[in-house]
């Protein structure tokens, strides 16, 4: 016990001595913190490394250069990490966008092809046909290189020594790989050639469009098939496709006439390959032209009936007939078909419908129809009848403006109104409602521009006779009970844009590619402006906050209410072009065979089919 008791004072004295050595004020030393100790050790290690390097022959300048290289390497690594984070964020945003897009497409009309998908297809095909040089501005808009060299498996030559991306794949590649290769190939194109008027940055426009549209394997497969056969597409058909897609040719009959004229040009320039006959090969050659026409807009019923008739005529050609004579006969038959089924049929319809146009009567029409325009002009100019015409119109095509302008220029008393004022119009003293038709279905339903059913129903409730003027070429064997099963989806942006001009006027000013380029440039500018406002707000403080307080009002005045509707998952804008009018709302259908009730349509179909 005494020994242990003696050890305790010795330990206490040693601890006191050691503590006095650490912080003795007489020596002027100070106790260092953990951070300072770590820094001291770091400097000591650095000094030792420097001494070792100097002993090995490395100078101080070389040491500084090595240190600078290490700092640059770390900076590059940080930038790469930041770039990877941005790329992951972009992929996540793209995934979210696709989910939103799929949610929007899974609607009542989700089974129909959208305008964006059709435009992306036309863009890929026409750009592959039109130019193999660098992008340049033309009267039709922005001409781009062969967009889909990745799909066709060929390299795109770029003038000025530039080469396209090497990301070309075979035509049988997967849809996702083809889409990515298209985007990469376009994004890497050099547009520094000064031979043409080049728009910098245009390479970023098309990959966005293709990446947003080529999501379905079926669409990618159809585009690949078109591109593999792009050498067979005639320039006349390519031009017609562009005009139809831009709504420069509107209407069932005008589109059919334009198609038949283009087919005449195709047949005249056609050369039968060796080892086959015209009657066997021309049908498949025309099929390539029809495939690209379908991508502009879905074929009208008149176009479909004309195509079936033409293919039947080609199959009846004697294989022993010389090609020159066979092509001449085909062109003459096409001209005769248009003359009989359209021109002469319209004259018979005008003669029969003129009995319903009386002096001092009031007639309501909707939109624009070639046969109705000719009917009213015939009665006003040739028969010198005095009557009033009320042209009802609707957005976004504003087709009725053209009809109202033609009638007004010939001295007809015309009143122009939108369909929103339909109730007030029909409360006036109206004698007849004349309607055009896109098609008459076999169950007697009228398939025409959207809004026709509302007009016919409103007229029926007021006991106003509804007369439909329609050529038998527009009769279809199809049966349809609603507007959902089959329809045409137009661009939703046509409804969100508040513009008094119709689509034809707007498309004459700017081509499809130029519109897309302008749209994406505006979106990029808005994004940059938003980022600048955020940065200014963080740096300038209160002054920037006051400056930005007025910006929401300015933005509201400069943009449409529905701008950015694609980012709202719960909002889906549908722009359908046609609706169905039940036969009970129609009093008569006036054809070249005479006036008949909708219940007699199957009789005309049988007669028309037998005569065809």
TORROLUM-167877 format. One record per residue (C-alpha): x, y, z. Coordinates in steps of 0.02 Angstrom, whole numbers, padded with zeros to 5 digits, always signed. Example, Ala and Ser with C-alpha at 12.3 -4.5 7.8 and 13.67 -1.06 7.14 Angstrom:
+00615-00225+00390/+00684-00053+00357/
This chain:
+00000+00000+00000/+00140+00124+00046/+00227+00090-00121/+00070+00127-00223/+00037+00282-00122/+00212+00344-00164/+00186+00317-00353/+00034+00431-00362/+00125+00592-00316/+00263+00551-00441/+00137+00530-00588/+00050+00690-00541/+00214+00785-00538/+00265+00713-00709/+00098+00764-00787/+00116+00938-00716/+00292+00952-00785/+00238+00895-00957/+00092+01016-00960/+00206+01156-00909/+00323+01114-01055/+00183+01132-01184/+00122+01302-01135/+00246+01398-01034/+00217+01585-01051/+00397+01621-01012/+00453+01536-01172/+00327+01635-01280/+00255+01481-01365/+00072+01457-01411/-00035+01301-01420/-00078+01256-01603/-00251+01202-01659/-00284+01040-01755/-00304+01135-01918/-00140+01226-01895/-00052+01064-01852/-00117+00983-02012/-00061+01132-02115/+00111+01127-02034/+00129+00943-02072/+00074+00973-02252/+00206+01108-02274/+00338+00997-02199/+00293+00855-02318/+00293+00976-02466/+00465+01041-02414/+00531+00864-02402/+00462+00820-02575/+00537+00978-02648/+00706+00940-02570/+00702+00763-02640/+00657+00829-02813/+00797+00956-02806/+00918+00819-02756/+00858+00716-02906/+00889+00864-03024/+00710+00936-03043/+00714+01126-03039/+00586+01237-02952/+00514+01293-03121/+00485+01113-03170/+00401+01081-03003/+00286+01230-03033/+00244+01166-03206/+00202+00994-03137/+00092+01073-03004/+00004+01178-03137/-00024+01022-03244/-00100+00933-03096/-00217+01080-03063/-00270+01083-03245/-00300+00897-03244/-00410+00913-03089/-00502+01058-03172/-00533+00951-03327/-00596+00809-03219/-00716+00928-03132/-00777+00993-03300/-00801+00816-03363/-00900+00772-03207/-01005+00928-03231/-01033+00883-03413/-01084+00708-03365/-01206+00778-03238/-01280+00892-03371/-01293+00746-03491/-01380+00641-03360/-01496+00785-03323/-01532+00805-03509/-01569+00620-03526/-01683+00627-03376/-01774+00778-03450/-01789+00687-03616/-01857+00534-03529/-01983+00642-03437/-02030+00727-03600/-02059+00560-03686/-02166+00502-03541/-02269+00661-03556/-02279+00638-03744/-02338+00459-03726/-02467+00514-03599/-02528+00646-03721/-02533+00524-03866/-02630+00393-03767/-02789+00491-03795/-02944+00463-03898/-02846+00497-04058/-02684+00413-04006/-02695+00286-04147/-02684+00420-04282/-02522+00483-04358/-02476+00657-04299/-02420+00803-04405/-02251+00803-04318/-02219+00623-04371/-02269+00659-04551/-02160+00815-04558/-02011+00723-04487/-02030+00589-04620/-02046+00716-04761/-01898+00811-04691/-01789+00656-04692/-01838+00601-04867/-01844+00768-04958/-01680+00827-04885/-01599+00664-04940/-01667+00694-05116/-01648+00881-05137/-01468+00915-05089/-01305+00830-05047/-01217+00994-05014/-01206+01104-04860/-01362+01188-04794/-01418+01343-04885/-01567+01458-04888/-01682+01444-05038/-01853+01509-05083/-01931+01355-05004/-01841+01379-04838/-01687+01292-04770/-01615+01156-04880/-01518+01028-04780/-01397+00889-04825/-01452+00709-04837/-01519+00698-04661/-01529+00512-04647/-01365+00449-04713/-01364+00343-04556/-01520+00253-04614/-01463+00224-04790/-01289+00170-04737/-01203+00297-04849/-01091+00444-04812/-01150+00619-04855/-01027+00723-04955/-01014+00902-04890/-00939+01035-05002/-00787+01131-04946/-00692+00981-04886/-00808+00944-04741/-00861+00767-04709/-01015+00699-04626/-01012+00602-04468/-00946+00426-04474/-01094+00368-04372/-01176+00283-04519/-01265+00121-04492/-01337-00011-04603/-01516+00003-04661/-01567-00143-04554/-01507-00062-04392/-01618-00042-04242/-01736+00106-04229/-01653+00181-04075/-01477+00168-04148/-01533+00242-04312/-01614+00388-04223/-01457+00423-04121/-01345+00406-04272/-01453+00529-04370/-01438+00656-04230/-01251+00631-04209/-01220+00639-04395/-01313+00802-04412/-01242+00881-04257/-01063+00849-04317/-01088+00924-04489/-00976+01071-04528/-01070+01221-04594/-00922+01336-04622/-00930+01332-04811/-00953+01507-04881/-01010+01453-05052/-01191+01461-04995/-01285+01568-04872/-01266+01456-04720/-01360+01477-04557/-01242+01440-04411/-01308+01313-04290/-01441+01244-04406/-01372+01070-04378/-01453+01071-04207/-01628+01095-04278/-01657+00932-04367/-01587+00814-04234/-01712+00887-04111/-01856+00859-04231/-01804+00682-04273/-01765+00638-04093/-01937+00700-04040/-02032+00613-04179/-01944+00449-04219/-01996+00361-04060/-02096+00219-04136/-02014+00073-04222/-02150+00072-04354/-02113+00252-04404/-01926+00221-04413/-01956+00067-04522/-02067+00163-04642/-01938+00303-04657/-01799+00178-04690/-01903+00098-04827/-01936+00267-04907/-01752+00314-04900/-01696+00150-04975/-01812+00186-05122/-01782+00373-05133/-01704+00356-05307/-01875+00303-05372/-01964+00460-05311/-02000+00577-05456/-01962+00764-05434/-02141+00809-05482/-02208+00700-05341/-02081+00770-05219/-02138+00947-05262/-02321+00898-05247/-02287+00820-05077/-02213+00983-05014/-02359+01086-05080/-02489+00972-05003/-02398+00964-04836/-02392+01154-04827/-02579+01168-04866/-02542+01258-05029/-02661+01135-05113/-02817+01113-05007/-02975+01018-05048/-03016+00841-05102/-03040+00879-05287/-02891+00999-05309/-02775+00874-05225/-02840+00734-05338/-02817+00839-05496/-02640+00888-05443/-02598+00706-05409/-02662+00649-05579/-02561+00785-05666/-02405+00731-05572/-02438+00549-05619/-02448+00600-05802/-02274+00676-05786/-02211+00520-05697/-02279+00404-05832/-02205+00508-05974/-02032+00502-05893/-02045+00319-05844/-01922+00196-05922/-01960+00011-05908/-01810-00087-05838/-01740-00226-05943/-01812-00398-05908/-01987-00338-05862/-02141-00261-05940/-02227-00094-05913/-02389-00172-05849/-02295-00265-05714/-02164-00137-05660/-02258+00028-05675/-02377-00016-05534/-02236-00044-05410/-02150+00114-05473/-02307+00215-05439/-02320+00136-05267/-02159+00226-05217/-02236+00391-05270/-02395+00353-05172/-02296+00309-05015/-02216+00480-05007/-02381+00566-05047/-02460+00481-04897/-02331+00565-04785/-02387+00739-04837/-02566+00710-04784/-02676+00555-04780/-02744+00519-04953/-02918+00588-04985/-03055+00470-05042/-03048+00544-05218/-02861+00512-05226/-02884+00333-05166/-03021+00297-05294/-02916+00374-05433/-02764+00271-05384/-02864+00110-05384/-02934+00151-05556/-02761+00192-05624/-02684+00030-05560/-02827-00067-05639/-02796+00019-05805/-02610-00021-05796/-02647-00205-05763/-02755-00211-05921/-02612-00154-06035/-02559-00287-06161/-02377-00337-06126/-02344-00335-06314/-02391-00150-06328/-02239-00037-06355/-02195+00070-06205/-02213+00234-06297/-02387+00194-06356/-02440+00122-06187/-02381+00278-06095/-02471+00391-06217/-02633+00293-06196/-02618+00298-06007/-02594+00487-06005/-02746+00509-06118/-02850+00395-06006/-02798+00496-05853/-02852+00657-05938/-03016+00578-05990/-03045+00512-05812/-03022+00687-05739/-03135+00761-05872/-03276+00636-05846/-03270+00608-05659/-03235+00788-05608/-03268+00919-05743/-03422+00844-05825/-03486+00782-05657/-03474+00959-05588/-03570+01028-05736/-03711+00903-05707/-03714+00943-05521/-03722+01130-05559/-03867+01104-05678/-03965+01002-05551/-03927+01113-05401/-03968+01275-05491/-04152+01237-05470/-04133+01271-05283/-04049+01441-05307/-04190+01566-05327/-04198+01754-05343/-04192+01852-05179/-04145+01695-05083/-04015+01679-04946/-03891+01536-04952/-03770+01481-04817/-03610+01388-04860/-03467+01327-04751/-03283+01338-04795/-03239+01325-04978/-03290+01201-05111/-03246+01203-05295/-03414+01140-05354/-03510+01261-05241/-03406+01408-05301/-03441+01361-05482/-03626+01336-05441/-03648+01509-05364/-03547+01594-05502/-03651+01506-05635/-03813+01569-05559/-03749+01745-05526/-03654+01775-05689/-03732+01662-05820/-03913+01653-05757/-03911+01832-05686/-03996+01783-05523/-03993+01899-05374/-03963+01811-05208/-03864+01830-05049/-03727+01713-04992/-03669+01695-04811/-03498+01612-04804/-03465+01531-04635/-03282+01501-04598/-03171+01434-04458/-02993+01429-04401/-02857+01381-04438/-02870+01359-04628/-02994+01502-04661/-03043+01419-04825/-03200+01524-04840/-03101+01683-04870/-03049+01626-05043/-03228+01581-05089/-03297+01746-05020/-03166+01845-05116/-03205+01756-05281/-03393+01783-05261/-03371+01965-05211/-03261+01999-05363/-03405+01939-05474/-03534+02052-05394/-03618+01928-05276/-03687+01996-05112/-03575+01906-04987/-03576+01905-04797/-03425+01828-04711/-03440+01761-04533/-03351+01639-04420/-03434+01483-04355/-03437+01555-04180/-03579+01669-04236/-03678+01525-04313/-03830+01547-04201/-03856+01727-04255/-03833+01684-04438/-03963+01545-04441/-04088+01655-04351/-04090+01762-04508/-04202+01720-04655/-04103+01575-04732/-04176+01472-04875/-04045+01337-04903/-03882+01273-04832/-03764+01210-04967/-03620+01101-04909/-03471+01024-04995/-03404+00853-04951/-03239+00766-04926/-03325+00598-04939/-03494+00512-04928/-03485+00347-04834/-03586+00195-04881/-03700+00215-04728/-03750+00389-04787/-03641+00489-04666/-03560+00648-04732/-03372+00656-04698/-03320+00838-04715/-03221+00978-04634/-03242+00993-04446/-03391+01102-04402/-03503+01036-04541/-03602+00926-04421/-03637+01072-04305/-03698+01179-04451/-03809+01040-04521/-03884+01000-04351/-03920+01183-04315/-04002+01204-04485/-04106+01046-04462/-04173+01111-04295/-04232+01269-04385/-04309+01171-04531/-04182+01240-04655/-04148+01115-04798/-03969+01051-04804/-03907+01006-04979/-03741+00920-05012/-03657+00937-05182/-03540+00791-05209/-03464+00697-05356/-03482+00509-05357/-03291+00500-05355/-03303+00549-05171/-03413+00400-05126/-03328+00274-05014/-03364+00094-04968/-03304+00130-04791/-03428+00129-04646/-03395+00245-04501/-03502+00294-04351/-03390+00422-04267/-03247+00542-04303/-03122+00444-04197/-03097+00285-04298/-03025+00375-04447/-02977+00558-04458/-02832+00674-04494/-02735+00759-04356/-02668+00931-04400/-02536+01029-04306/-02598+01082-04132/-02492+01239-04145/-02613+01301-04279/-02743+01321-04143/-02630+01399-04011/-02562+01534-04126/-02673+01688-04131/-02648+01741-04311/-02772+01812-04434/-02679+01736-04582/-02725+01564-04644/-02600+01422-04656/-02572+01448-04843/-02517+01628-04817/-02406+01581-04671/-02326+01438-04764/-02293+01547-04916/-02189+01660-04806/-02085+01526-04723/-02051+01346-04765/-02067+01202-04643/-01883+01196-04601/-01870+01383-04577/-02021+01382-04461/-01944+01243-04358/-01778+01336-04353/-01863+01497-04295/-01963+01405-04164/-01811+01322-04087/-01710+01484-04094/-01848+01575-03999/-01854+01438-03868/-01665+01449-03849/-01672+01638-03831/-01807+01626-03698/-01703+01499-03603/-01549+01610-03610/-01650+01763-03557/-01717+01667-03408/-01542+01614-03357/-01479+01793-03373/-01622+01857-03264/-01580+01728-03131/-01397+01778-03132/-01436+01963-03127/-01554+01937-02982/-01419+01852-02879/-01285+01984-02918/-01380+02147-02926/-01497+02120-02778/-01642+02237-02754/-01617+02339-02913/-01629+02183-03019/-01783+02128-02923/-01868+02292-02964/-01819+02278-03147/-01887+02102-03157/-02050+02150-03072/-02115+02217-03237/-02058+02069-03343/-02209+01953-03311/-02326+02083-03384/-02214+02106-03534/-02205+01918-03560/-02394+01904-03552/-02414+02034-03688/-02279+01959-03799/-02335+01778-03797/-02492+01675-03820/-02585+01604-03672/-02555+01425-03729/-02368+01442-03762/-02278+01294-03684/-02434+01186-03675/-02329+01033-03718/-02251+01039-03544/-02419+01025-03457/-02459+00839-03436/-02645+00868-03406/-02669+00974-03563/-02688+00895-03735/-02736+00999-03888/-02818+00903-04030/-02837+00982-04202/-02944+00863-04306/-02991+00913-04483/-03150+00814-04515/-03312+00763-04431/-03463+00654-04473/-03636+00720-04510/-03778+00593-04483/-03891+00564-04635/-04047+00625-04542/-03979+00803-04550/-03962+00797-04741/-04110+00821-04855/-04026+00784-05023/-03860+00733-05097/-03842+00808-05271/-03727+00706-05384/-03702+00688-05572/-03832+00549-05562/-03961+00670-05493/-04027+00717-05320/-04050+00571-05202/-04074+00543-05015/-03928+00479-04909/-04009+00307-04899/-03979+00283-05086/-03789+00298-05073/-03761+00108-05083/-03853+00107-05250/-03734+00238-05320/-03587+00141-05252/-03641-00016-05343/-03673+00082-05503/-03508+00175-05489/-03410+00018-05454/-03486-00074-05601/-03454+00071-05719/-03275+00091-05657/
